């Protein structure tokens, strides 16, 4: 018993700073492996959503609507799940429950019949609900290692492993679709969902091991002093929420981009998961770059990420040129890597560890609500005018950039951080 206490008690005065850093590194890697296999699963699935729904006979509006609704529910629920995680301290329970719902919904997609395509929409939303349950807790756990590596690097390392899985998952899907295991194109997609279910189980096994190894990871941050500003009274955090909400409003999700490529018939459908796989590899590299950039340059990295986002819709929706669309998808991957590393790291800048899961819940709810509104508007504009999509998206992202610049100026004038 004494041995176990020494193993798990991170506050033991005999534990040196170097030992704590090593423990934090192992803990961060375990979280990274969980992210690797989970993203292998759900990003492999997301690479098929647009095409799969199209084969099931779903309209453009419903594809965009369900992508936005999934993000809206998946993010808005984080208000509650983040609060619960902070209030109860049951970070691991939230993770296990969330990953179970998040990942096990995916193999069930393989059973959907075209006559009941609505079930596929429900499962896609359910997958996002699972992410809502576990996301604030996971972000909080990752943030507890920030004192030893820097918030940008901690989230960048996690995102790099995350996106490595997101790279290999769609690649596996591409190989399955190319091999024609099924008797039809629809069957090939369904077999891909079944195979992804295997990696869902692996994810949950690793998660249980991490829970056993580090039952109290919050103790990593006990020796470090971080900002103690509350959520409601933190003006900078509110400005930051405004900034990311307008970015989400104008940011187009990949399932809708893949639907657009499918509608144009410029590319064989089986190559879309391969393209998504490549983009996830770019996402991983981008996450590392922007994570390190954030630790060096702070909020300037946020402005750079937002400026990159301005190029996505013009490249994807202006004209029917496959090379322009592919360039737009590559920029989309760069922006996703930046978002996943620095956006979460910035939350650590303003909120102390006891409120952090709640802060990630607020962050997710605001981001997801804006994403849902933006996706719905884009879906309605799609059959009206592609130029209107570009204008709407660009205006929203410009407002986001102005907000980020204002936030930088506010920090300089107050000089609190």
Secondary structure by P-SEA (a helix, b strand, c coil): caaaaaacccccccccaaaaaaaaaaaaaaaaaaaaaaaaaaaaaaacaaaaaaaacccaaaaaaaaaaaaaaaccaaaaaaaaaaaccaaaaaaaaaaaaaccccccccccccccaaaaaaaaaaaaaaaaacaaaaaaaaacccccccaaaaaaaaaaaaaaaaaaaaaaaaaaaaacccccaaaaaaaaaaaaaaaaaaaaaaaaaaaaacccccccccccccccccccccaaaaaaaaaaaaaaaacccaaaaaaaaaaaccccccaaaaaaaaaaaaaaaaaaaaaaaaacccaaaaaaaaaaaccccccccccccaaaaaaaaaaaaaaaaaaaccaaaaaaacccccaaaaaaaaaaaaaaaaaaaaaaaaaaaccccaaaaaaaaaaaaaaaaaaaaaaaaaaaaaccc
